């Protein structure tokens, strides 16, 4: 579930220095703005595109080093574009979403495409398109600096998108990602570049499971090249929840955060409670839904939550999570199938860390076993006794090198 929540290593002064160096620039209207921005065009049509940063190869190297992604060394400088595009809500209604396109400053007119699916983010202004401090933006930049046309959707309700984010709803992550790929191709074309229709897919944490869900649809359309999910919650019902609620290997404070986010978000789609007081202990029943409205910062959310899930959740709801039925069971099982109900026919590597205290490595082991049941050999790389975010810092560079080798 989680991602680089709360991780910010750049001070305001440091960001100002990077801006003066040309690493971070204020959003400016780009020539890539779609001529279709004011019409009622279909999914994937561009509403707007703004260039938000332009970096030389040297500036890219400095930026990635500052953001803890200093390896592999960049081959190219990069240009970053924030895109707003047309897509649909979980119920199929029209809406808009945003995402990031990063193009390498290479001589190649046709670029191999990478889709990067981001991890948990409760705050719209911390998305890759809206925050220069975003580690998800840095991960996407590392891939673009290796020569890939990199597409990083914000999903719904984050970045420049309206409404609530339907957290861990893999169906809407997939539709938002597919439509972002279409929009990114249009913006790239406006800059004289072409993105290949076949896609290498990776993602971290929430994005690990989202990558598997997107890969399933891309394969059905003959567009998938390779899959490399990182530290994903592929089996929330049988791995993440039991270990988080009853084990001692995950951080109770982090588990409390994720369960608060997941429960309030999933209830909007699956309606397994009518009043928060049915699920949350007092006084949190009066505040938890507001904390996860997309406008509160990670620090504000953590400050407003207790230290353990048992203090947040009513015992009756803990029992329901242990033995889900009805709409709660549907909420879990409709999203726990990203490894279990299809057979990838492309190279796939799974990355995780046994030291992860946010997403238990049991998720990755279950995913690997489910794929094996379909005859798929999916190597699992355990990147060691590092924490959740450390698993990304160790895995993403390996993914970049692997994608480049294919």
C-alpha positions in Angstrom: 0.0 0.0 0.0 2.5 2.6 1.0 5.0 4.6 -0.9 7.4 7.4 -0.2 5.0 8.8 2.4 6.4 11.7 4.3 9.9 11.4 2.7 11.2 14.8 1.8 14.9 15.4 1.9 15.1 18.7 0.1 14.8 22.0 2.1 13.2 25.1 0.6 16.7 26.6 0.1 17.9 23.5 -1.7 14.9 23.6 -4.0 15.5 27.2 -4.7 19.0 26.4 -5.6 17.9 23.6 -8.0 15.4 26.0 -9.6 18.2 28.5 -10.3 20.2 25.7 -11.8 17.4 24.8 -14.1 16.6 21.5 -12.5 13.2 22.6 -11.2 11.2 25.1 -13.2 7.8 26.7 -12.6 5.1 25.3 -14.8 4.8 27.1 -18.1 2.4 26.5 -20.9 4.0 24.3 -23.5 3.5 24.1 -27.2 2.2 20.6 -26.4 -1.2 21.9 -25.4 -3.8 19.9 -27.2 -6.0 21.6 -29.8 -8.7 19.4 -28.4 -8.6 20.9 -24.9 -12.0 22.5 -25.1 -14.0 19.8 -26.9 -15.8 16.8 -25.6 -13.3 14.3 -27.0 -13.0 10.8 -25.7 -10.7 9.1 -23.2 -7.1 9.9 -23.4 -7.5 13.2 -25.1 -5.2 15.9 -23.8 -6.8 18.9 -21.9 -3.5 20.6 -21.2 0.2 19.9 -21.1 2.8 22.1 -19.3 6.5 21.8 -19.2 7.5 21.7 -15.6 11.2 21.0 -15.8 14.1 20.8 -18.2 17.5 19.3 -17.1 20.8 18.8 -18.9 22.5 15.5 -18.4 24.7 17.0 -15.7 21.7 18.6 -13.9 19.9 15.3 -14.1 22.8 13.5 -12.5 22.8 16.1 -9.7 19.1 15.9 -9.2 19.0 12.1 -9.1 21.9 11.9 -6.7 20.1 14.4 -4.4 17.0 12.2 -4.6 18.9 9.0 -3.7 18.6 7.6 -7.3 22.2 8.3 -8.3 22.7 5.0 -10.1 22.8 4.1 -13.0 24.3 7.4 -14.2 22.0 9.2 -16.6 22.8 8.9 -20.3 20.7 11.9 -21.2 19.1 15.1 -19.9 15.3 15.1 -19.6 12.3 17.3 -20.2 9.2 16.8 -17.9 5.6 17.6 -18.8 2.5 17.6 -16.6 -0.5 16.5 -18.6 -4.2 16.8 -17.8 -6.3 14.4 -19.8 -9.8 12.9 -20.1 -10.6 9.6 -18.5 -13.4 7.9 -16.5 -14.4 7.4 -12.8 -14.8 4.0 -11.3 -18.5 4.2 -12.3 -17.6 5.1 -15.9 -18.5 8.8 -15.7 -16.3 11.2 -17.5 -13.6 13.0 -15.5 -10.0 14.2 -15.9 -6.8 13.1 -14.4 -3.1 14.1 -14.5 0.2 12.4 -15.1 3.8 13.0 -15.9 5.6 12.4 -19.2 9.4 12.6 -19.2 11.3 12.6 -22.5 15.0 11.9 -22.7 17.1 14.5 -24.6 18.3 11.7 -26.9 18.5 11.8 -30.7 16.0 8.9 -31.0 12.7 10.0 -32.5 11.0 6.7 -31.5 11.3 6.0 -27.8 10.7 2.7 -25.9 7.9 3.3 -23.5 8.0 2.7 -19.7 4.9 3.0 -17.5 5.7 3.7 -13.9 2.9 3.1 -11.4 3.4 5.1 -8.2 2.8 4.0 -4.6 0.6 5.3 -1.8 0.1 9.0 -1.7 -2.7 10.5 0.4 -2.1 14.1 -0.7 -2.9 15.5 -4.2 -0.1 18.1 -4.0 2.5 15.4 -3.3 2.0 13.7 -6.7 4.7 13.4 -9.3 3.1 16.2 -11.4 2.7 18.6 -8.6 5.7 18.2 -6.3 9.3 18.8 -7.3 10.2 16.8 -4.1 8.3 13.7 -5.3 10.4 10.5 -5.2 8.0 9.0 -7.7 9.0 11.8 -10.1 12.6 11.0 -9.4 12.1 7.3 -10.1 10.4 8.2 -13.4 13.2 10.6 -14.2 15.8 7.8 -13.7 14.0 5.8 -16.3 13.8 8.6 -18.8 17.5 9.5 -18.3 18.3 5.9 -19.4 16.5 6.7 -22.7 12.9 5.6 -22.1 9.8 7.7 -22.8 8.5 7.4 -19.3 4.8 7.8 -18.4 3.8 8.2 -14.8 0.0 8.5 -14.1 -1.2 10.2 -10.9 -4.3 8.0 -11.0 -7.7 9.6 -10.1 -8.0 12.3 -7.5 -4.3 13.1 -7.1 -2.1 15.7 -8.7 -4.3 17.9 -10.9 -7.3 15.6 -10.9 -10.6 16.3 -9.1 -12.4 14.3 -6.4 -11.2 11.6 -4.0 -8.5 9.2 -4.9 -10.0 5.6 -5.1 -7.1 4.1 -3.2 -6.1 0.6 -4.2 -8.9 0.3 -6.8 -6.9 -1.5 -9.5 -9.6 -1.1 -12.1 -9.5 2.7 -12.0 -5.7 2.7 -11.7 -5.7 0.7 -15.0 -8.2 2.9 -16.9 -6.3 6.1 -15.7 -3.0 4.5 -16.8 -4.3 3.4 -20.2 -5.7 6.8 -20.9 -2.5 8.5 -19.7 -0.5 6.4 -22.2 -2.7 7.7 -25.0 -2.4 11.3 -23.8 1.4 11.0 -23.4 1.7 9.7 -27.0 -0.1 12.8 -28.2 2.1 15.2 -26.2 5.2 13.3 -27.3 4.1 13.6 -31.0 3.7 17.4 -30.5 7.4 17.4 -29.7 8.4 15.3 -32.7 8.8 12.1 -30.7 7.0 8.8 -30.9 6.3 6.4 -28.0 6.2 2.7 -28.8 2.8 1.1 -28.3 4.4 -1.8 -26.5 5.2 -1.0 -22.9 7.5 -2.0 -20.2 5.6 -1.7 -16.9 6.9 -1.3 -13.3 5.6 0.2 -10.1 6.3 0.5 -6.4 4.1 -0.5 -3.5 0.5 0.4 -4.4 2.0 0.7 -7.8 3.4 -2.8 -7.7 -0.1 -4.3 -7.7 -1.2 -1.6 -10.1 1.6 -2.6 -12.5 0.3 -6.2 -12.5 -3.2 -5.0 -13.2 -2.1 -2.7 -16.0 0.1 -5.5 -17.4 -2.8 -7.9 -17.6 -4.8 -5.5 -19.8 -1.8 -4.5 -22.0 -1.0 -8.1 -22.6 -4.6 -8.7 -23.8 -4.0 -5.9 -26.3 -0.7 -7.3 -27.5 1.2 -4.3 -25.9 3.1 -5.7 -23.0 6.9 -6.1 -23.2 8.0 -6.9 -19.5 6.8 -6.5 -15.9 8.8 -5.5 -12.9 6.6 -4.9 -9.8 8.3 -3.7 -6.6 7.1 -4.3 -3.0 3.4 -4.5 -3.9 0.4 -5.5 -1.7 -0.8 -8.3 -4.0 -2.6 -10.2 -1.3 -4.1 -7.8 1.2 -6.6 -10.4 2.6 -4.1 -13.2 3.2 -0.8 -11.4 3.7 -1.0 -7.7 4.5 -4.0 -7.7 6.9 -3.1 -10.7 9.1 0.5 -9.8 9.4 -0.4 -6.1 10.0 -3.1 -6.8 12.6 -1.7 -9.8 14.4 2.0 -10.1 13.6 5.0 -8.2 14.9 7.0 -7.6 11.6 5.2 -4.5 10.4 5.1 -1.0 11.9 1.9 -0.5 13.8 1.8 3.2 13.0 2.2 2.5 9.3 -0.4 -0.2 9.4 -2.8 2.2 11.1 -2.2 4.8 8.3 -2.8 2.3 5.5 -5.9 0.7 7.0 -7.4 4.2 7.6 -6.8 5.2 4.0 -7.9 1.8 2.5 -11.1 1.6 4.6 -12.3 5.1 3.9 -11.5 4.9 0.2 -12.9 1.4 -0.4 -16.1 2.3 1.5 -16.9 4.9 -1.2 -16.9 2.2 -3.8 -18.1 -0.9 -1.9 -20.2 0.6 1.0 -19.5 -1.8 3.8 -20.3 0.8 6.5 -22.9 3.6 6.7 -21.4 5.6 9.6 -17.7 5.8 10.4 -18.7 5.0 14.0 -19.4 1.4 12.8 -15.8 0.9 12.0 -13.6 3.5 13.8 -13.1 4.0 17.5 -13.9 7.4 19.1 -12.8 10.1 18.6 -11.3 9.0 15.3 -14.7 8.2 13.8 -15.4 11.9 13.6 -12.1 12.9 11.9 -10.7 10.0 9.9 -12.6 10.5 6.7 -11.6 14.2 6.7 -8.0 13.3 7.2 -8.0 11.3 4.0 -9.7 13.9 1.9 -6.7 14.5 -0.3 -5.9 17.9 1.0 -4.2 16.9 4.3 -0.5 16.4 4.3 1.1 13.1 5.4 2.3 14.8 8.6 -1.2 16.0 9.4 -2.7 12.6 8.8 -0.1 10.8 11.0 -0.6 13.4 13.8 -4.4 12.7 13.7 -4.2 9.0 14.0 -3.4 6.7 16.9 -0.3 4.6 17.2 -1.9 1.2 16.5 -4.7 -0.2 14.3 -6.4 -1.6 17.4 -6.8 2.0 18.7 -8.2 3.1 15.4 -10.6 0.2 14.5 -13.5 -1.1 16.5 -13.0 -4.8 17.6 -16.0 -5.8 15.5 -14.4 -4.4 12.4 -11.1 -6.1 13.1 -13.1 -9.4 13.3 -14.7 -8.6 10.0 -11.3 -8.0 8.4 -10.2 -11.4 9.8 -13.2 -13.1 8.3 -14.5 -10.8 5.5 -17.9 -11.4 3.9 -20.3 -9.4 1.8 -19.2 -6.1 0.3 -16.0 -6.1 2.4 -15.0 -9.4 1.0 -15.7 -8.1 -2.5 -13.6 -5.0 -1.9 -10.7 -7.3 -1.0 -11.0 -10.0 -3.5 -11.7 -7.8 -6.6 -8.3 -6.2 -5.9 -6.3 -9.2 -4.7 -6.4 -11.0 -8.1 -3.5 -9.2 -9.9 -1.3 -12.2 -9.8 -3.8 -15.0 -9.6 -6.1 -14.9 -12.6 -3.9 -14.5 -15.6 -0.7 -15.9 -17.2 1.9 -13.3 -18.2 3.6 -14.3 -21.4 6.4 -11.8 -21.1 9.5 -11.6 -18.9 8.6 -10.8 -15.3 10.7 -10.1 -12.3 9.4 -9.4 -8.8 11.3 -7.3 -6.3 10.7 -7.0 -2.5 12.6 -6.7 0.8 12.4 -9.1 3.7 13.2 -6.1 6.0 10.1 -4.2 4.8 8.0 -3.1 7.7 5.2 -1.6 5.6 4.4 -4.3 3.0 5.3 -7.7 4.1 7.4 -9.7 1.6 4.7 -12.4 2.0 2.8 -10.5 -0.6 5.5 -11.1 -3.1 5.9 -14.7 -2.2 2.2 -15.3 -2.6 2.3 -13.5 -6.0 5.2 -15.7 -7.1 3.3 -18.8 -6.0 0.1 -17.8 -7.8 2.0 -17.1 -11.0 3.7 -20.5 -10.7 0.3 -22.1 -10.6 -0.2 -20.8 -14.1 3.2 -22.1 -15.2 5.0 -18.8 -15.0 8.5 -18.6 -13.6 8.7 -15.2 -12.0 12.0 -14.7 -10.1 11.7 -12.9 -6.8 14.6 -10.7 -6.0 14.9 -10.0 -2.2 16.8 -6.8 -1.9 17.5 -7.4 1.7 17.2 -6.0 5.2 16.1 -2.6 4.2 12.9 -0.7 4.9 10.0 -0.1 2.5 11.4 3.0 0.8 14.8 1.4 0.8 13.4 -1.4 -1.3 12.6 1.1 -4.0 16.0 2.7 -3.9 17.6 -0.7 -4.3 15.1 -2.1 -6.9 14.4 0.7 -9.3 18.0 0.9 -10.6 17.9 -2.8 -11.2 14.6 -2.5 -13.1 16.1 0.3 -15.3 19.1 -1.9 -16.2 16.9 -4.9 -16.9 14.5 -3.0 -19.1 17.4 -1.6 -21.0 18.8 -5.1 -21.6 15.6 -6.5 -23.2 
